[in-house]
Amino acid sequence: MRGSEPSYNRTDFPYSFNEEGYLRHRETYEPYRFPFKLDDVRETERQHQALCHYITRQVYNLLEEKFNLIRFYLEEESFVFLSPGALEHPGSLVVLIQDWGSMRCGVWSWKIVAHEGLELGSQIPYLRWAALESRAVILMNPNEGGQPLERHVQLVWDRLISKSFAEHVFVVAHGYGGLAFVDLLCNWLKEVQDRVKAVAFLDSSHSLWHQPLGKAGRDWLKSHSRSWILSTKPLNRSVGSLKAGCPQLSAGTQCHDSVPALCMESVFRFFTKIMKPKAPPVPFEIITRSKSHVTDRNNNSPTY
């Protein structure tokens, strides 16, 4: 028997998702309001768990029923979701790694899901975009099973990604997920360099100053990754930093949880651009000043 999962059959949770993906009260249809109880820590924690469990159940149902994703168990209490035939797909494979916390597979932020809907807080729009571009997907689940996030990422790499037929692997890493990916790069440098085409860091927690990546790894990140960071600048504006190990761009927000949704289109454009082969330089003849003058006199035409 697989590891135990949270008890989702809660009849006392008064909210549900409507057709547009917004959480609404079952009777009043009002938007979700978290009932903070400063004088009752246990009740506040119970409400938090009820919300997370409900969102998790609904997202899991969508992943399996609407997108036909398959639950793959890595260990007794650790699993991920992947698209059918993901490991045999010869094209591109997109890997999503969420931040550390209470989020489960398919969710970037339960707070954003609760207050702004599934389109902004879940990974469903990424699945939809990947499907339109015929890309396979693996959704990591690092906060399930009680293991360190770094171990989960290494386990998924060892058992799934490294064995896939994908020609190009693309990674989207949010928050601590970015740190876990760089940790993977530190330990599996050659293997990751050979398989991963590009990495999109979304307000990532990684640090090239504190993680022992080495010069080869840092050089690889400079040319194969982009980092969207919190900024008051408009989306995709360059944001310079002496500590940056790769080009940094504005996420167009100062809200950490909102970054994946706001940057999704930019991320996929980056992936598409990096796949296109660079055009070879066009040969041209260097015309010297003296030669141009001779040509001008012979042809009786002006030179600019």
Secondary structure, DSSP 8 states (H G I E B T S, - for coil): ----------TT--EEE-TTS-EEETTT--B------TT-HHHHHHHHHHHHHHHHHHHHHHHHHTS--EEEEEETTEEEEE-TTTTT-SSEEEEEE--SSS--TTBS-HHHHHHH-HHHHBSHHHHHHHHHTT-EEEE--TTSSS--HHHHHHHHHHHTGGG---SEEEEEEETHHHHHHHHHHHHSHHHHHHHEEEEEEES----TTTS--HHHHHHHHHHHEEEEE--SS-TT-B---TT-SS-EEE-S-S-GGGHHHHHHHHHHHHHHHHHS------------HHHHHHHHHHHT----
